[in-house]
Amino acid sequence: MLEIFARIDTQLFLWIHETWRSPESDAFFLWLTQLRHFLWPLALAWVLLLIFGGRSGRWIAIGLVFCLLATDQVSSQLIKPWVDRVRPCFAIEGVTALLPQAHSPSFPSAHATNAFGVAGLVLRARGGRWWWLLIVAMLIGLSRVIVGVHYPGDVAGGALLGLLLGALVWQIVSLFEQATSGERPRPSAPRERGRS
């Protein structure tokens, strides 16, 4: 079963990596795949949440810190060494990464895990109007395939892991928010006894 999955994943990688490329898309995805381009916007958004986001915004900002710690550590330090999948740029003859790449394991994509973790947390916290974060996360994941450093399965695994961790972190943060809000849960209304 794993061999069939690996074969399909490889064919899908080759189709995307070879068919979807052009000078314009290479330039776009090379820019997009470098997370340093997101550091300042993320830092600015984080500060704005702290200053203008009110109580809920501050809790989201706290959640984002723990979310990125969780997604990065779980993907890079726990799962990658355990699965130990070789990146396509080192495993497939004729495939060269479009940017310098370390010989680190491939599954899951930490970029996808981080991006979908942020999207998942914000969507859980603020609702569906932030759906566009999923589009950004998908494009970041796709960029990892285009530049030749991840299989589509790595991105899909990272996306699922990120969404789960983002939702889990927000669930935990929400419990702390409720515990420190001073609001006591309302007692449920007594049930009416049926007539005998």
N, C-alpha and C positions, 0 to 999 in steps of 0.2 A: 504493500500500500504506500509506504513512504517513497519507494522508488518511482511509482507512478506519479505521485505528487511532485517529486523532484523533477521528473521529466517534463511534466506539464508546465511547472514553474520556470524551467529553463527555456522552453519554447516561447512562453509568454514574455519572458525577459528579452529574448532575442528579437521578437517581433516589435516590442516597444522601443528597445534600444537602437535598433537598426532602421525601423520604419518611421518613427515619429521625429527623427532628428533632422535638423536643418541649421544653418548658421544662426538664424534668429532664435530658434528654440534652444539651441545649445547655450547661447549667451544669456537668455532669460533664465533657464533652469540652473545654469552655473551660478548666477547671482542669487537665485532663490534658495539653493541648497546650502549656502553658507550662512549659518545661523547668526554670525556676528552682525549681519545686516538687520537683525530683529532685536538686538540688544537694546538700542536706544529707544525704539518705539515701545518695547515691553517695559523698560525702566520708566518711561514717561507715563504710560498707562497705569503702572503700579503706583507711582507717586500721586497721580490724579485720583486713583481710587482711595488712597489713604486720606487725601486732603478734602476732596469733594464728594466722596462716595457715601458719606454717612456711616452709620454703624455697619450696615450690610456690606458696604464697599470695603471697609477695613477688614472684615472677616474674609471677604473674597481675596483681598491682597495677601492675607496670612495663608489662606488655602493654596494660592498659587505658588508660594514659596515651598510649601510642603509637597505639593503636587509635582513640581519640577524635580525636587530631591528624590521623591519616590519613583517617578518614571525613569529618571536617569540611572539611579542605582539599581533598580530591579532589572531594567533592560541590559545595562552594560556590565554590571558586576555580578549579577545572579544568573540570568538566562543565557546571555551570550557565551560565557565560558562553559556552561553545561551543554548547550547544543553544539557549539564549536563548528558552525557551518562556514565554509570558505567563501569569501566574497566572489561574485561572478567575474570581476576583473582579474582575479588570480586563478580561477578555476576553469574558465572557458577560453580556449585558444582563439586568438584574434580579437578579443575584447580588451580594450584599454580604457581605464578610467580617465575621465576628462579633467580630473584634478588629482593632486598627490594624495595617496591613500595609504594608511597604515595597515599592516597585516593583522587586523583585529577581526574577530568573528563577525558573521553577517546577520545572524538571526537573533533577535528581531532588530529592525531599524530603530535606533535610539532617536533619530530625528523624528520619525513618525510617532514613536511613543510619546515623546515630549509634546509635539504639536497637538496630537489628539487628546493628550491628557489635559492640556490647557483648554482646548475647545470643549471637552466633556465637562470639566469643572464649571466653566462659565455658563454653559448651556443649562446645567443643573441648577446653578445659582440664580441666573437671570432670565431663563426661559428661551423660547424659540426665536426671538428677534435677533439673537446672536448666531443664527444658523450659518452666516457667512464665514465664521471661524472654521467650520468644517471644510469649506471650499479651500481656504488657505492651507489647512492641514493636509488635504488631499493633494494639493499642488506640491507641497513640500515633500510628501511621500513619493509622488511621481518623479520629482527631480532626482531622487536617489537612484531610481531605475534608469532614467535618461543618462545620468553621468556615469553609469556603469558600476556602482558600488554596492547595489542591493538588488535582490530578486523581488518580484512583486509579492511573493509569499512573505518575505521579510517585512515589507511595508504593511501588508494586511495583518500580520501578527502584531506588529508594533501598534497599528491603529486600534485593534481590539484591546490590547493590553493598556494602551493609553486611556481609552474611554472607560475601561473598568476602574483603573486607578484614579482617574479624575473624579468619577462618581463616588468611589469609596472615600477619597480624601474629603470631598465636600460633605458626605454623610457624617463623617467624624467631626469636621469643623462645625457643621450645623448643630450637632449635639452640644458642643462646647458653647456655641452662641446661645442656645436655648438655656443652658445651665447657668450662664452668666448674665442673662437678661433680667433676672429677678421675677420673671413671669411664671406663675404657677399654673400647671394644667388645670383646666376647668373640670370639675367633677361631672361625670356623665349623669344624665337625667335618670331618675329611678324608673325602673320598668313597671308598667302597670300590670297588676295581677289579673290574669284572666278570670272571668266569672266561672264559678263552679256549678 
